[in-house]
Amino acid sequence: MSTTQFLSPAKKSERYRRDRGLTIEVSSHEDIGENTFRIMRAEDHALFKDFIRSLPCRDNYSYRALDIHNDQSFDLWVKRMESCQTVGVIALQNERMIGYSGLNVTELPWIRHTAEIHVSVLPAHRDRGLGRSLANEVLAIGRARELAKIWAQIAVSQEAVQRVLHSLGFRTEALLADFIKNADGLTEDLVIMSYDAGKPWGL
């Protein structure tokens, strides 16, 4: 049985700085149950693919760089992870991935102080604090990497994700009307949110 650990954001940042976000493993919050959080690895390719394809279609709108119907797209996602352009924390229950949160970063000098965040949880495991806990973990990674700004793009209908991010200090920056089009040709607005992570990168 795992032991629940409660760490402040500052201690989480120091822990990820020390371990470079590669090997850390923590247990989940008490009200979530016996789930394990750990850094996503290349060998989680199949787990991640099954997880993403199990989500409701609208949950995938925020994954701009991921075509869920194309296996090669998942291969590219793993390559980004191996090159540290993407870092993710996954939640596992009985060896099945039930939640994911990650940061996508870039080396472009004018935006390398920023990262895009993703947060997804399987429907059967929602409303238990899992998404918030996962997001907290990757925000700790962002602080350890001295990122200054974390941002997210979310379909306006994804109200639960918006509530989670608002509770963590994100604010709504913009609303892009009719920006998303689903498989039926219907459009939906896109919400842009951002979070000031603290100390900026030294360029």
ABEGO torsion letter per residue (X at the ends): XBBBBBBBAAAAAAAAAAAGGAABBBBBBAAAEBBBBBBBBAAAAAAAAAAAAABBAAAAAABAABBAABAAAAAAAAAAAAAGABBBBBBBBGGBBABBBBBBBBABAAAAABBBBBBBBBAAABGAGAAAAAAAAAAAAAAAAGBABBBBBBBAABAAAAAAAAAAGBBBABBBBGABBBAAGBBBBBBBBBBBAEBBBBX
